[in-house]
Amino acid sequence: MTFSICAHESYTNGDGDEHDRFGVAVTTRLPGVGTLCPFVSENCAVATQSLVNVELGRRGIAYVDDGLAIEDALEALLNADDGAPQRQLHGVDQNGAFAFSGEGCGDWYGHRRGDHYTVAGNLLTGEPVVDATAAAYEANAVHETTDDTGGSPRDGTGPDPLAKRLIDALAAGDLDGGDKRDGLAVQSAAVIVETTEAYDVTPPYNNLRVDATETPIPDLQETYNLAVAGYEDTLERYREAYEEDSLDETAVSTATNNGSPSS
């Protein structure tokens, strides 16, 4: 019913601090995929699909957060799941990757494990969907590098945000065929990213969903662009207020500029 990508990247920010980020991007020809399939924490990323069992995602994240390796966590959950032959489950943590496609998944189904990422899909037009998604991510992947981008607008020498690169990877897979069920008009897509780096204002583009549309990936790309613009506007207007944990200064500034108080 879907195809998705999970990724892990480690990086050093502009202050010289080491961080990790994890993300999942997913799309399907059914509504609300973002409520069911992607699960992310500061320690791992997991996608559960085909005949979805959300507990595989929730508990997989919890197990890794408690210290289990991703391979051990997801294998243990599948071993205890009577519906495992109809599941597709994959993910990454700091040190490894896991991918499983049960023999009961709908054709075409399959997965791929790469360097710090996994891709999986079922009910696809064919293997090129998975290959194109993986290739698009690999072409722009970063790991163990310096990423000092930030500010409003973004500056520095780092890559595009992981969320954007994951959405672009989905777009590449969709161009190579995507989900084969042409008779289902309502579709959805989502992207979630978590990082160990703290922000005064949490980037809204790291958690986006398009729940019901006929054009999920273009709509998710547009939503991402709007979220970035909104984030930059928020930083410009309210950074000092967030740093001081008070809107008093911002209210005065807004009233002076606009003739009315902030709300």
C-alpha positions in Angstrom: 0.0 0.0 0.0 3.0 2.3 0.2 6.6 3.1 -0.3 8.9 4.8 2.2 12.4 5.7 3.2 14.1 5.8 6.6 17.4 7.6 7.1 20.0 8.4 9.7 22.6 11.2 9.5 25.3 12.3 12.0 26.8 15.7 11.7 28.7 18.5 13.5 26.9 21.8 13.7 28.4 25.3 13.6 29.1 25.3 17.3 31.2 22.1 16.9 28.6 19.9 18.7 28.0 16.4 17.3 24.4 15.5 16.6 22.2 12.8 14.9 19.0 13.2 12.9 16.5 10.5 11.8 13.7 10.8 9.3 11.0 8.9 7.5 9.1 9.9 4.4 6.2 7.8 3.1 3.4 8.0 0.5 0.5 5.7 -0.4 -2.8 5.6 -2.4 -4.9 5.7 0.8 -5.7 8.7 3.1 -3.8 9.5 6.3 -0.6 7.5 5.9 1.1 9.9 8.3 -1.0 8.6 11.2 -0.1 5.0 10.7 3.3 4.3 9.1 6.2 6.7 10.1 7.7 6.6 13.6 10.8 8.6 14.6 12.8 9.5 17.7 16.2 11.0 18.5 17.6 7.5 18.3 15.9 5.8 15.3 13.4 5.9 12.5 10.9 3.1 11.7 8.3 2.6 9.0 5.6 -0.1 9.3 3.4 -0.8 6.2 1.7 -3.4 4.0 -0.9 -4.8 6.5 -0.1 -2.1 9.0 0.5 -2.9 12.6 1.2 0.5 14.3 2.5 -1.3 17.4 5.5 -2.4 15.4 6.4 1.2 15.0 5.5 2.4 18.4 7.2 -0.4 20.3 10.1 -0.5 17.9 10.9 3.1 18.7 10.5 2.5 22.4 12.8 -0.6 22.4 15.5 1.3 20.6 15.1 4.3 22.9 15.6 1.9 25.8 18.9 0.7 24.3 18.2 -2.2 22.0 19.7 -2.3 18.5 17.3 -1.7 15.7 17.9 -5.2 14.3 17.1 -6.9 17.7 14.1 -4.7 18.4 12.3 -5.2 15.1 13.2 -8.8 14.8 11.8 -9.5 18.2 8.6 -7.7 17.4 8.1 -9.7 14.2 8.8 -13.0 15.9 6.0 -12.3 18.3 3.6 -11.1 15.5 1.3 -13.7 14.0 0.7 -11.4 11.0 4.4 -11.1 10.2 4.1 -12.6 6.7 1.8 -9.7 5.7 4.0 -7.0 7.2 6.7 -4.8 5.8 8.9 -3.2 8.4 12.2 -1.3 8.1 14.3 1.2 9.9 17.6 2.6 11.1 19.4 3.5 14.3 22.8 5.1 15.0 24.7 1.9 14.2 22.6 -0.3 11.9 19.6 -0.9 9.7 16.8 -3.5 9.4 14.4 -4.3 6.6 11.8 -7.1 6.3 9.2 -7.8 3.6 6.8 -10.7 4.4 5.9 -13.1 1.6 2.3 -12.2 2.0 2.8 -8.6 0.9 1.2 -7.5 -2.4 3.2 -7.6 -5.6 5.4 -5.9 -6.4 7.1 -5.7 -3.0 10.6 -5.5 -1.8 13.2 -3.5 0.1 16.7 -2.2 0.0 19.3 -1.5 2.8 21.8 1.2 2.0 24.4 3.2 3.9 22.5 4.6 6.9 19.1 4.3 5.1 16.4 1.8 4.1 13.7 1.8 1.5 10.7 -0.5 1.2 7.5 -0.7 -0.8 4.6 -2.9 -1.7 1.9 -2.9 -4.4 4.3 -1.0 -6.6 4.6 -0.9 -10.3 8.0 -2.6 -9.9 11.5 -2.6 -8.4 12.6 0.7 -10.1 10.4 2.6 -7.6 12.6 1.4 -4.7 15.8 1.8 -6.7 14.9 5.4 -7.8 14.0 6.4 -4.2 17.3 5.0 -2.9 19.3 6.6 -5.7 17.8 10.0 -5.2 18.6 9.9 -1.5 22.1 8.6 -2.0 22.9 11.4 -4.4 22.3 14.0 -1.7 23.0 12.0 1.5 25.4 13.3 4.1 26.9 11.5 7.1 29.6 12.4 9.5 30.0 15.8 8.0 29.8 19.4 9.2 26.5 21.2 8.8 26.5 24.8 9.9 23.4 25.9 8.1 20.9 28.0 9.9 19.4 31.4 10.3 16.7 33.2 8.4 17.1 32.8 5.5 19.3 29.7 5.7 23.0 30.2 5.2 26.1 28.1 5.7 27.7 25.2 3.9 25.5 22.3 4.8 22.9 20.4 2.7 19.2 21.0 2.2 17.2 19.9 5.3 16.7 16.2 5.6 13.0 16.6 5.3 13.3 18.1 1.9 15.7 15.5 0.7 13.5 12.7 1.8 10.5 14.2 0.1 12.6 14.6 -3.1 13.5 10.9 -2.8 9.8 10.0 -2.7 9.2 12.2 -5.8 11.9 10.2 -7.7 10.3 6.9 -6.8 6.9 8.2 -7.8 8.3 9.3 -11.2 9.4 5.7 -11.7 5.9 4.3 -11.2 5.0 4.5 -7.6 1.9 2.8 -6.3 0.3 0.7 -9.0 -3.3 1.1 -7.9 -4.5 3.7 -10.4 -8.1 3.2 -9.4 -7.6 4.7 -5.9 -7.8 8.5 -6.3 -7.3 9.6 -2.7 -3.7 9.5 -1.6 -1.5 10.9 1.1 2.2 11.5 2.1 4.1 12.5 5.2 7.6 13.3 6.4 8.9 13.3 10.0 12.4 14.2 11.2 13.9 14.3 14.7 17.3 15.6 15.7 19.3 15.8 18.9 20.0 19.4 18.2 17.9 21.9 20.1 16.3 25.0 18.5 14.8 28.2 20.0 12.0 27.6 17.4 11.4 24.1 16.3 11.4 23.9 12.5 7.8 23.1 11.4 9.0 21.5 8.2 10.3 18.5 10.2 6.7 17.1 10.8 4.4 17.5 7.8 1.4 15.5 6.5 -0.9 15.7 3.5 -3.7 13.4 4.5 -6.1 13.4 1.5 -5.3 14.6 -2.0 -4.9 13.3 -5.5 -1.4 14.7 -5.8 0.3 13.9 -2.5 4.0 14.4 -3.3 3.6 17.8 -5.1 1.3 18.9 -2.3 3.8 17.8 0.4 6.5 19.7 -1.5 4.4 22.8 -1.5 3.5 22.3 2.1 7.2 22.0 2.9 8.0 25.3 1.0 5.3 27.1 2.9 6.5 25.7 6.2 10.0 26.9 5.5 8.8 30.4 4.6 6.7 30.5 7.8 9.6 29.3 9.9 11.9 32.0 8.5 9.2 34.6 9.1 8.8 33.4 12.7 12.6 33.6 13.3 12.7 37.1 11.9 9.7 38.3 14.0 10.0 36.4 17.3 13.5 35.0 17.8 14.2 37.5 20.7 10.9 36.6 22.3 11.7 32.9 22.2 15.2 33.5 23.5 13.8 35.6 26.4 10.7 33.2 26.8 8.5 36.3 26.8 6.3 38.0 24.2 6.5 41.4 26.0 9.2 42.8 23.8 7.6 41.4 20.6 4.2 42.9 21.6 5.8 46.4 21.9 7.6 46.0 18.6 4.5 44.8 16.8 2.4 47.6 18.2 4.9 50.2 17.1 5.2 48.8 13.6 1.5 47.9 13.0 -0.4 50.1 15.3 -1.9 47.2 17.2 -0.7 44.6 19.8 0.4 41.1 18.9 -1.9 38.2 19.5 
